[in-house]
């Protein structure tokens, strides 16, 4: 069975997903910075994960606020 939701509920779900992605991005950023001096490979892996969450944030931002991250140039 498919869950049918209205636009307000869909927006709330997207906003919750964005908040979760933002929290994860911050956590992976902190992990990358903490690992940098002692574990460069671990720091690189954490940085890649951070970039993945940054991409998710950009996509969700574009859904909620089209043009927010418009390319300049």
Order of alpha helices (4+ residues) and beta strands (2+ residues): alpha-alpha
